[in-house]
Amino acid sequence: MKVYAFISIFLWCLPAWAQRQPEADVQVETGEKNLTLDQPFIVTIIVKNHANRPTVTFPDLEGLEKRSASATSTTNSVGGKIVIIQTISQQYFALREGKYTLPEFSVIVDGTKFKSEGVTLTFKKGKEEQKTSELDIEETESTVNSEEPAAEDVFLQAKASRASVYLKEGFSLRLALYVAKNTPIEMEFYQLNSQLQPILKRLRPATCWEENIGIDEIIQKEVIIRGRRYTEYQMYQAMLFPFTVQNVSFPAVSLKMLVTDASVTGKLKDKGIQTFSSKPSRVVVKPLPPHPQKDQIAVGEYTLKEQLTKENLASGESLRYLFTIAGRGNLATITAPEVPLVKAFDFYPPDMNQTVQRSYERVSGEKTFDYFIVAKQKGTYPLGRFFQWIYFNPSTARYDTLRSSKTITVAGEDMQSASILDANARLVYENVEQLDTTESYVDYQDMIRTLTNSVVLILLGIMGWILRK
């Protein structure tokens, strides 16, 4: 029976083993060690061979304050093969100068710990660092939250960065709890994981594309609100891009906290559960101005970078042309420029390379389309006739066009209008009538199939023999 069990397990696992994917490659890197107080110590996770964005938890480092984080994903597509490298970085700031000796620490990636060696950091005085940030809770053109009472000690807020946006224009959403520094209470999070998931489910709009860093932890920092010092516990922040002309509504959400009255004298202090609720808000989504292609046009602030391997060539020669769109916006929705069919060139479908940088307040990066071009007719050709990309700039409220400024000069005799691919296809079928069809044909797939069936029959025979015994 042991042999039978072994054979069964082997046969069951064989297909999965043969088709298994390479394991994710994770590296932990640390930044500069000699810094000024206005410079961060950076811990970076580099993840390769991971299709989905990993969930990362960075450690708390003694003596350092954890602040902003960022995530960058690089996607390279060459010949149909896609390689993704994801980089997630966390910044740590020192509050005072001196030496900081950090022991070995771990970063958690998708539930697995990855260790980094201990380091010694030196922080010196530099230009004056702004240790607190100003938040404006009042209703303005750039905020949508109602005014919070200045005397309120604790409040929960779900705040959008914009009151109105154009269709497909991005805005950030932040969920945070604010606790005044001088309030005479002590607070603890109460069953945060079970509370947070339903809260985020209500806040995440179904009509928006979401981009977030993927850091699964609470970011704590000091802020000043109308002259009063608060501790901000940031629980969620993401960039949202509405893809329908429908206002984005954020309902009121509630969070339960364990609250202890620290003003009570004596050993026994009352501890109870208190609920804090945010106020509902919304972001107005404006339609794009009329345009024949407005449903396909990207929205953002972009510039063009381009590169040619050669500007002068002979008819029949090839070159590579890189058309790079760089800037702020939802790069995932950017598509390649439509290139017309012309007799002067053969334009082949491009390979795509993409780098997206995500932070708590913006999504930026660049997307490169790598074209292979074959020249067929002599002449001088401005590439702006073939490579144009239209987008909508929300800052100017106008459509704009990124147009190539490169020029190609082709010398020599004109090639035939048939494309290189057609010529190659003719070569494949050339002299096909002269092939000897009497030669025997070896079907290797049929041989492998027969061999596999034979092995299965032998194994079944062994199993039957074992069962009879």
Salt bridges, closest charged atoms under 4 A:
ASP60 OD1 - LYS66 NZ 3.15
GLU65 OE1 - ARG67 NE 2.68
GLU97 OE2 - LYS125 NZ 3.98
GLU104 OE1 - LYS115 NZ 3.82
ASP110 OD2 - HIS50 NE2 2.84
GLU129 OE2 - ARG67 NH1 2.87
ASP153 OD1 - ARG228 NH2 2.60
GLU169 OE2 - ARG162 NH1 2.94
GLU188 OE2 - LYS271 NZ 3.20
GLU210 OE1 - ARG204 NE 3.12
GLU211 OE1 - ARG53 NH2 3.15
GLU211 OE1 - ARG358 NE 2.42
GLU217 OE1 - LYS66 NZ 2.40
GLU222 OE2 - LYS181 NZ 3.44
GLU222 OE1 - ARG229 NH1 3.34
GLU232 OE2 - ARG174 NE 3.85
GLU232 OE1 - LYS221 NZ 3.95
ASP346 OD1 - LYS376 NZ 3.30
GLU366 OE1 - LYS305 NZ 3.11
ASP370 OD2 - ARG320 NH2 2.22
ASP446 OD1 - ARG449 NH1 3.33
